[in-house]
Amino acid sequence: MTWDRDSLDSASVDVELWGYKEEGNMASWDFMYTVASQVRNTGSYTFTPESRPDSEYHIGSIRVSAYTGQEGQANVRALWSSVHALAWQLEELFYRDPVSWSAQRCQAWREAEKELPNFVPDMPPCPCTLKQALVDTGRFQADPGCSLMAGSTCTYHPGAVHCVRSVAASPDGAGQQCCYAADGRELFTGDTAGGSTPDRGHVFGAPPYRVPPRVPSFSHWLHDVVTFYYCCLWSDNCDVYFELRPTDDCSRYVPPKAGAMFGDPHVITLDGKSYTFNGKGEYTLLQADDVRLRIQARTAQVSNAQGNPVQATACTSLVMREGESDTVEVRLPSARDVDAPQVLVNGEVVSGTLVLSGVFVISNSPSNVTVHFQSGVGVEARSEGGFLTALVLVPPNLKDKTQGLLGTWNDNPDDDFTTPSGDTVSSTADPMTVYNDFGASWAITSETSLFVYTIQEEVMYAEKHDPSFTPIVNPPPLPAESAEGRKMAQICGDNDQCVFDFTVTRSEALAASTRWAYDWYQAVSKDTRKVASCPYVPTPEHGSKVGGPSYVENGTVTTACNQGYVSHPTRTVTCKADGTWDGVPGTCVASSASTAAVAGGVIGGVAVLCVVIGLLVWRMRDDKESKRSKDYKTDDKKESTPET
C-alpha cells in the first residue's frame, strides 16, 4: 500500500483497519484493529494479511495516521483508502474455498433481504434508449464506472457502453441504474450479466443521511456492491442477485420536455413555440412554484464585428435555485479570450463536479455545465463562440405547473405568452407586442433576484428591464447576392434564427452559435420523444434468445431452440407502436418432425407385418404361381432438422 508521505507531518505512522456496518436504523463506522504501529513514514508499506474470525464487517477502509501511541482515535488528521470489500482479512475458510464461502454469504444476503422493505416498485423508471438516457440530464447522470465520456470501460457491466444513475433517490433512499448497448437498447439482466440493476442504497445517499440505507456511498457498498461480489464475482449465483435487483423495463418512463434560450435571445418554449425576446436586463426564464424552482437569465447588449454596440442582446448569465438548495450561477467570464463558463455557488467561484445541498453540478467539458435538481429539472449551460446557450429539461411531474419565458407547459402553445398576472398575450401578436407586454413582464425585481452583483453590475442592472433599450425586431433582409448575403447563407442555410442574428449584428460568431444551438435543441427534442416499450420476454426453456433482444418500438426478439425443439408459435416477434408484440413470443417445444418420425416408424412396421401375412396367405392359396414379386417398397422417412 502507498500514500502521500508529505500529507502527514510525522516520522512514523499507524496503519489501521476501520469497518462499516448497519444494524436496523443505526449505522456505525468503527475501529477494527491495528494492522501495524509506528511504521516509518516512507509512503509505502507491505504486509501479509492474517486470517481473522468471521467478521461482522463486510466493507471498510485502511487508515494511515500519525503515530500517537493510542489506537483507534476518532477525528484525527489521517489518510483513508477507498471503501472496499474486506475479503483480504477474512477467515481461513475464504482462502481455502472462496467460492463456497461467497455462495454462503450470497444466500445469507438473500434471506436478509426478505426482512427489508421492497424498494423496487418506487424506483424511477429507466429511459428506454441510450439517446433518452444521454439527454435526460435532470433525472439521470453518467455512471463513472461505465461512461461513454470515460471510454466505456464497463467492468461490472459487460456488453454495455454507457450506464446512468438516477440523480434523486426514491422515497426509500434507493437509486436506479440503467445500462445500454452500443446499438442504444437497454440491457436486461435476464439476457446478460451486464444488465441494468437498481440499488437499495443511492450512491449519493438521501436525507436523513445518517440513517441506513441512506448513508452516502457506504449504504450502497454494503447493500449493492459487496453483495454483487458475493453472488456474481466470487461465486456463480448471479441469478440470486438479479432476482433481488431486477431490471426496470422502462414501461413507466416519460421523457422530459425541452425549452431553450440562445442567440439574440431566441426562445423556444416547452410547448415548442418559437419567438425572439431581445430585452436588456434580468428575467425569469422558468419558475415552478410546486417545487419553488427559479431559473433567471441575464442579458447584455452585443457588438457587431467591428466592436460597435448594436440593438441586440445575448444571454450572459444564468442563476438558479430550487427550494432551500444552494444557489448556482453559470456566467460567461469577463475576459473576452476565455470561452469556458464560470460557476458560482452561493456567490463563490467553484470548479469540478459538485454534490451540493439539493443540487448537483457536473462539468464534463470546459464549455459545458450541467445542473441537476432534486425535482428532476436539468439545466444545460453551454458556451459556444463566446455566447451562452441555456437548455432546460423539465420532467412530466411539472407539466401544467411552469411559468416564465419558457411558457406554460400544457401542450398548448397558444397560451405560452402568459404574464405573471395571468394575462395572456396572443400567440400571433407582433414582435414588439410580445416584447413589451409579455417578455418585459417577466423582469425580476431586486427582492426576487438570485444574482450576485459586482459594483459595476449593481449600476448596470439597477433597472431589471432597461426601458430605454429598443431592440431591432424586424431587420431588413440582406441582398442574397451581396458578399454579406452569401456569407450569411453559408453560415445559416435556411435557419431563421441564425439569419436574424447575422442580419442584425453582422456577427459571424453569434450567427454560428445560434445555428449550433438551434441544431442542438432539435436533436434533444428528437431524442426525448416517447418510445413505446413491450413486455419483457423470458428466455425459453430448452432455448435462448439471439441477436440482441430489444423491447422497444420496432425492436425484435428472436428465439433459438436446442436440437430436438422448435419455436412455437413464433420464432421472431417485433414490438409495435402500441406497446404490444406482433405475435406470441416463442417457447421451445419438442420438434413435431421428431414426433412424426417416431409415429412413422410405428406405422411402417405395422405395414410390413401386414404385407408379410398377406403374402403367406397368397402363397397358401396359390402354390402353383411360379413368379412372385420380391420387391416391396416403402417410403423412406427423413428426420427434419430441428429449428435453431
C-alpha positions, 0 to 999 in steps of 0.5 A, a space after each residue: 500500500 502507498 500514500 502521500 508521505 508529505 500529507 502527514 507531518 510525522 516520522 512514523 505512522 499507524 496503519 489501521 483497519 476501520 469497518 462499516 456496518 448497519 444494524 436496523 436504523 443505526 449505522 456505525 463506522 468503527 475501529 477494527 484493529 491495528 494492522 501495524 504501529 509506528 511504521 516509518 513514514 516512507 509512503 509505502 508499506 507491505 504486509 501479509 494479511 492474517 486470517 481473522 474470525 468471521 467478521 461482522 464487517 463486510 466493507 471498510 477502509 485502511 487508515 494511515 495516521 500519525 503515530 500517537 501511541 493510542 489506537 483507534 482515535 476518532 477525528 484525527 488528521 489521517 489518510 483513508 483508502 477507498 471503501 472496499 470489500 474486506 475479503 483480504 482479512 477474512 477467515 481461513 475458510 475464504 482462502 481455502 474455498 472462496 467460492 463456497 464461502 461467497 455462495 454462503 454469504 450470497 444466500 445469507 444476503 438473500 434471506 436478509 433481504 426478505 426482512 427489508 422493505 421492497 424498494 423496487 416498485 418506487 424506483 424511477 423508471 429507466 429511459 428506454 434508449 441510450 439517446 433518452 438516457 444521454 439527454 435526460 440530464 435532470 433525472 439521470 447522470 453518467 455512471 463513472 464506472 461505465 461512461 461513454 465520456 470515460 471510454 466505456 470501460 464497463 467492468 461490472 457491466 459487460 456488453 454495455 457502453 454507457 450506464 446512468 444513475 438516477 440523480 434523486 433517490 426514491 422515497 426509500 433512499 434507493 437509486 436506479 441504474 440503467 445500462 445500454 448497448 452500443 446499438 442504444 437498447 437497454 440491457 436486461 439482466 435476464 439476457 446478460 450479466 451486464 444488465 441494468 440493476 437498481 440499488 437499495 442504497 443511492 450512491 449519493 445517499 438521501 436525507 436523513 443521511 445518517 440513517 441506513 440505507 441512506 448513508 452516502 456511498 457506504 449504504 450502497 457498498 454494503 447493500 449493492 456492491 459487496 453483495 454483487 461480489 458475493 453472488 456474481 464475482 466470487 461465486 456463480 449465483 448471479 441469478 440470486 442477485 438479479 432476482 433481488 435487483 431486477 431490471 426496470 423495463 422502462 414501461 413507466 418512463 416519460 421523457 422530459 420536455 425541452 425549452 431553450 434560450 440562445 442567440 439574440 435571445 431566441 426562445 423556444 418554449 416547452 410547448 415548442 413555440 418559437 419567438 425572439 425576446 431581445 430585452 436588456 436586463 434580468 428575467 425569469 426564464 422558468 419558475 415552478 412554484 410546486 417545487 419553488 424552482 427559479 431559473 433567471 437569465 441575464 442579458 447584455 447588449 452585443 457588438 457587431 464585428 467591428 466592436 460597435 454596440 448594436 440593438 441586440 442582446 445575448 444571454 450572459 448569465 444564468 442563476 438558479 435555485 430550487 427550494 432551500 438548495 444552494 444557489 448556482 450561477 453559470 456566467 460567461 467570464 469577463 475576459 473576452 479570450 476565455 470561452 469556458 463558463 464560470 460557476 458560482 455557488 452561493 456567490 463563490 467561484 467553484 470548479 469540478 463536479 459538485 454534490 451540493 445541498 439539493 443540487 448537483 453540478 457536473 462539468 464534463 467539458 470546459 464549455 459545458 455545465 450541467 445542473 441537476 435538481 432534486 425535482 428532476 429539472 436539468 439545466 444545460 449551460 453551454 458556451 459556444 463562440 463566446 455566447 451562452 446557450 441555456 437548455 432546460 429539461 423539465 420532467 412530466 411531474 411539472 407539466 401544467 405547473 411552469 411559468 416564465 419565458 419558457 411558457 406554460 407547459 400544457 401542450 398548448 402553445 397558444 397560451 405560452 405568452 402568459 404574464 405573471 398576472 395571468 394575462 395572456 398575450 396572443 400567440 400571433 401578436 407582433 414582435 414588439 407586442 410580445 416584447 413589451 407586454 409579455 417578455 418585459 413582464 417577466 423582469 425580476 425585481 431586486 427582492 426576487 433576484 438570485 444574482 450576485 452583483 459586482 459594483 459595476 453590475 449593481 449600476 448596470 442592472 439597477 433597472 431589471 428591464 432597461 426601458 430605454 433599450 429598443 431592440 431591432 425586431 424586424 431587420 431588413 433582409 440582406 441582398 442574397 447576392 451581396 458578399 454579406 448575403 452569401 456569407 450569411 447563407 453559408 453560415 445559416 442555410 435556411 435557419 431563421 434564427 441564425 439569419 436574424 442574428 447575422 442580419 442584425 449584428 453582422 456577427 459571424 460568431 453569434 450567427 454560428 452559435 445560434 445555428 449550433 444551438 438551434 441544431 442542438 435543441 432539435 436533436 434533444 427534442 428528437 431524442 426525448 420523444 416517447 418510445 413505446 416499450 413491450 413486455 419483457 420476454 423470458 428466455 425459453 426453456 430448452 432455448 435462448 434468445 439471439 441477436 440482441 433482444 430489444 423491447 422497444 418500438 420496432 425492436 425484435 426478439 428472436 428465439 433459438 431452440 436446442 436440437 430436438 425443439 422448435 419455436 412455437 408459435 413464433 420464432 421472431 416477434 417485433 414490438 409495435 407502436 402500441 406497446 404490444 408484440 406482433 405475435 406470441 413470443 416463442 417457447 421451445 417445444 419438442 420438434 413435431 418432425 421428431 414426433 412424426 418420425 417416431 409415429 412413422 416408424 410405428 406405422 411402417 412396421 405395422 405395414 410390413 407385418 401386414 404385407 408379410 401375412 398377406 403374402 403367406 396367405 397368397 402363397 397358401 392359396 396359390 402354390 402353383 404361381 411360379 413368379 412372385 414379386 420380391 420387391 416391396 417398397 416403402 417410403 423412406 422417412 427423413 428426420 427434419 432438422 430441428 429449428 435453431 
